[in-house]
């Protein structure tokens, strides 16, 4: 279960979430959970490639998927 509200387009088989906290960048999030930025973007298609659109404080993003 996500630790907060999620964004549209998250994979239905998401099994790991990370919540954006103050000062957390996309790079920080991906690094902390051990995934690449490209994987983060693939699992969060609403986030723009420059991380300025749809990346918000207090939102939970998918950082892992299961089968």
GUDO-958011 format. One line per 10 residues: number of its first residue (from 1); for each residue x, y, z of N, C-alpha, C. Coordinates in nm, 2 decimals, always signed. Each point is the difference from the previous one (the first is absolute). Last residue first. Example, Ala and Ser with C-alpha at 12.3 -4.5 7.8 and 13.67 -1.06 7.14 Angstrom:
<rs>
2	+1.28/-0.22/+0.71/+0.09/+0.11/+0.00/-0.08/+0.11/+0.08; +0.03/-0.57/-0.01/-0.09/+0.12/+0.00/+0.09/+0.12/+0.00 $
</rs>
This chain:
<rs>
67	+0.55/-0.93/-1.03/-0.07/-0.07/-0.11/-0.14/-0.03/+0.04; +0.28/+0.43/+0.18/+0.00/-0.14/+0.01/-0.07/-0.06/-0.11; +0.28/+0.50/+0.12/-0.12/-0.08/-0.05/+0.02/-0.15/+0.02; +0.19/+0.54/+0.18/+0.02/-0.15/-0.01/-0.13/-0.06/-0.05; +0.03/+0.46/+0.10/+0.14/-0.02/-0.01/+0.04/-0.15/-0.01; -0.43/+0.41/-0.03/+0.04/-0.14/-0.01/+0.15/-0.02/-0.02; -0.23/+0.42/+0.27/+0.03/-0.04/-0.14/+0.04/-0.15/+0.00; -0.28/+0.40/+0.32/+0.07/-0.13/+0.00/+0.02/-0.04/-0.15; -0.06/+0.51/+0.24/-0.06/-0.10/-0.09/+0.09/-0.12/+0.00; +0.10/+0.41/+0.24/-0.11/-0.07/+0.06/-0.07/-0.10/-0.09 $
57	+0.27/+0.38/-0.25/+0.01/-0.03/+0.15/-0.12/-0.07/+0.05; +0.11/-0.02/-0.53/-0.05/+0.09/+0.10/+0.03/-0.06/+0.14; +0.04/-0.02/-0.57/+0.08/-0.06/+0.11/-0.02/+0.09/+0.12; -0.19/+0.08/-0.45/-0.06/-0.11/+0.07/+0.09/-0.07/+0.10; +0.25/+0.31/-0.32/-0.14/-0.02/-0.01/-0.05/-0.12/+0.07; +0.46/+0.13/-0.03/-0.07/+0.13/+0.04/-0.15/-0.02/+0.00; +0.38/-0.31/-0.14/-0.05/-0.01/+0.14/-0.06/+0.13/+0.05; +0.17/-0.15/-0.45/+0.09/+0.10/+0.07/-0.05/+0.02/+0.15; -0.23/-0.30/-0.30/+0.14/-0.04/+0.00/+0.10/+0.10/+0.06; -0.52/-0.04/+0.16/+0.07/+0.04/-0.12/+0.15/-0.04/+0.01 $
47	-0.44/-0.25/+0.23/+0.11/+0.09/+0.03/+0.08/+0.03/-0.12; -0.36/-0.31/+0.00/-0.05/+0.14/+0.01/+0.11/+0.10/+0.03; +0.06/-0.49/-0.02/+0.00/+0.07/-0.13/-0.06/+0.14/+0.00; +0.23/-0.37/+0.32/-0.07/+0.13/+0.04/-0.02/+0.08/-0.13; +0.23/-0.41/-0.01/-0.10/-0.04/+0.09/-0.08/+0.12/+0.05; +0.36/+0.06/-0.30/-0.08/-0.10/-0.06/-0.12/-0.04/+0.09; +0.33/+0.29/+0.16/-0.08/+0.07/-0.09/-0.10/-0.10/-0.07; +0.32/-0.17/+0.30/-0.09/+0.08/+0.07/-0.10/+0.07/-0.10; +0.35/-0.24/-0.19/-0.10/-0.09/+0.06/-0.10/+0.08/+0.08; +0.36/+0.24/-0.17/-0.08/-0.05/-0.11/-0.11/-0.09/+0.05 $
37	+0.33/+0.15/+0.31/-0.10/+0.10/-0.03/-0.09/-0.04/-0.12; +0.20/-0.39/+0.30/+0.05/+0.10/-0.09/-0.10/+0.11/-0.02; +0.04/-0.30/+0.46/-0.04/-0.01/-0.13/+0.06/+0.11/-0.09; +0.02/-0.08/+0.51/+0.08/-0.09/-0.08/-0.05/-0.02/-0.15; -0.15/+0.28/+0.40/-0.07/-0.13/-0.02/+0.08/-0.09/-0.09; +0.16/+0.44/+0.09/-0.03/-0.05/+0.13/-0.06/-0.14/-0.01; +0.09/+0.25/-0.39/+0.12/-0.04/+0.06/-0.03/-0.07/+0.13; -0.35/+0.21/-0.23/+0.05/-0.12/-0.07/+0.12/-0.06/+0.06; -0.16/+0.40/+0.19/-0.10/-0.11/+0.01/+0.05/-0.12/-0.06; +0.25/+0.40/-0.06/+0.01/-0.05/+0.13/-0.09/-0.13/+0.02 $
27	-0.04/+0.23/-0.41/+0.13/-0.07/+0.01/+0.02/-0.06/+0.14; -0.37/+0.28/-0.08/-0.02/-0.13/-0.06/+0.13/-0.09/+0.01; -0.04/+0.35/+0.39/-0.01/+0.01/-0.15/-0.03/-0.14/-0.06; -0.08/+0.26/+0.50/+0.03/-0.13/-0.07/-0.02/+0.02/-0.15; -0.10/+0.33/+0.36/+0.14/+0.00/-0.05/+0.04/-0.12/-0.08; -0.42/-0.06/+0.32/+0.06/+0.13/-0.03/+0.15/-0.01/-0.04; -0.29/-0.43/-0.10/+0.01/+0.09/+0.11/+0.07/+0.13/-0.03; -0.28/-0.44/-0.25/+0.09/+0.12/-0.02/-0.01/+0.08/+0.13; -0.07/-0.54/-0.04/-0.07/+0.12/+0.02/+0.10/+0.12/-0.01; -0.04/-0.54/-0.20/+0.09/+0.10/+0.07/-0.08/+0.13/+0.00 $
17	-0.10/-0.57/-0.09/-0.03/+0.14/-0.01/+0.10/+0.08/+0.08; -0.12/-0.53/-0.22/+0.09/+0.08/+0.09/-0.02/+0.14/-0.04; -0.23/-0.35/-0.23/+0.01/-0.06/+0.13/+0.09/+0.08/+0.10; -0.30/+0.02/-0.51/+0.09/+0.06/+0.08/+0.00/-0.06/+0.14; -0.27/-0.09/-0.41/+0.08/-0.10/+0.07/+0.11/+0.06/+0.09; -0.28/+0.26/-0.29/-0.09/-0.07/+0.08/+0.07/-0.11/+0.09; +0.23/+0.47/-0.18/-0.02/-0.14/-0.04/-0.10/-0.07/+0.10; -0.03/+0.53/-0.08/+0.09/-0.09/+0.07/-0.03/-0.14/-0.04; -0.23/+0.40/-0.14/+0.09/-0.06/-0.09/+0.10/-0.10/+0.07; -0.22/+0.43/+0.26/-0.06/-0.09/-0.11/+0.11/-0.06/-0.08 $
7	+0.10/+0.12/+0.51/-0.02/+0.08/-0.13/-0.05/-0.10/-0.10; -0.05/-0.01/+0.57/+0.09/-0.04/-0.12/-0.04/+0.08/-0.12; -0.02/+0.05/+0.58/-0.07/+0.00/-0.12/+0.10/-0.03/-0.12; +0.17/-0.21/+0.44/-0.07/+0.13/-0.02/-0.07/+0.00/-0.13; +0.26/-0.37/+0.15/+0.01/+0.08/+0.13/-0.07/+0.13/-0.02; -0.12/-0.48/-0.27/+0.08/+0.12/+0.00/-0.01/+0.08/+0.13; -0.04/-0.54/-0.04/-0.09/+0.12/+0.00/+0.09/+0.13/+0.00 $
</rs>
